[in-house]
Structures are given as structure tokens and as C-alpha cells.
Amino acid sequence: MFWRILFLLVVVVVSALFVVQTPPTPAAASFPNADKVVHFGLFFILATTMHLAFRARLLIAIPLLLVYAVVIEIVQHHIPGRGAEVLDVVADMLGVLAFYLARALYKNRKKRSL
């Protein structure tokens, strides 16, 4: 139950972060593609909490999180001062795939140590 509540909280926070208009900080301006790193990290966390909450398999998690990523970009497109970028969705999905790759490597390493 804890992981499901945490997952829902993460979805709410991530959704809010992606739709709230915030001016770029000087640090973000000096770090090229900082927004892509944020997308990657947030979707890594989303995939992690989704897996812990529902034990979602890769073939279920990827389409669900892809739809969520696309919806977020569509919503951002309609918010003044925000924009939609295909590369944001790519960064999102790379974060999801990174979680599942890390999980597979962990399981493989754990299996070998037994």
C-alpha cells in the first residue's frame, strides 16, 4: 500500500512540475539540455515507483508511461510559455528503459551470486 500511495504522489508531483510555468534559472541556462536530464530522472523515478507499487512488467509499463509522457507534452503545448518537444518524450522513455535495464542487471548479478 505504501508504494502505491508513493507512486500516486510521484505522479501528482511530476505532473505539477511539468505543467507549472517557471522561468529558467541561471544555472539551467548554463547547463545545456538540463530539462532532458530532469525528464530522464523523473521518469526513472516514475518507472521505479510504478514497478514497486504494481510490479508492472516492461511490456505494460512502457506503453503506460509513453502515453503519460505524450499527454504531458500535449498539455505543455497548450500552456502559454511552455512548449512540447519530441526529445522530451525520448528523454522520458530513456529514463524508463534505464530503470528496467538497471533492474535486469541487478537481478542478473543477484542470480549469479547465489
Stockholm file with secondary structure:
# STOCKHOLM 1.0

chainA/1-114         MFWRILFLLVVVVVSALFVVQTPPTPAAASFPNADKVVHFGLFFILATTMHLAFRARLLIAIPLLLVYAVVIEIVQHHIPGRGAEVLDVVADMLGVLAFYLARALYKNRKKRSL
#=GR chainA/1-114 SS CHHHHHHHHHHHHHHHHHHSCCCCCHHHHHSTTHHHHHHHHHHHHHHHHHHHHHCCCHHHHHHHHHHHHHHHHHHHHTSTTCCCCHHHHHHHHHHHHHHHHHHHHHHHHHHHHC
#=GC SS_cons         CHHHHHHHHHHHHHHHHHHSCCCCCHHHHHSTTHHHHHHHHHHHHHHHHHHHHHCCCHHHHHHHHHHHHHHHHHHHHTSTTCCCCHHHHHHHHHHHHHHHHHHHHHHHHHHHHC
//
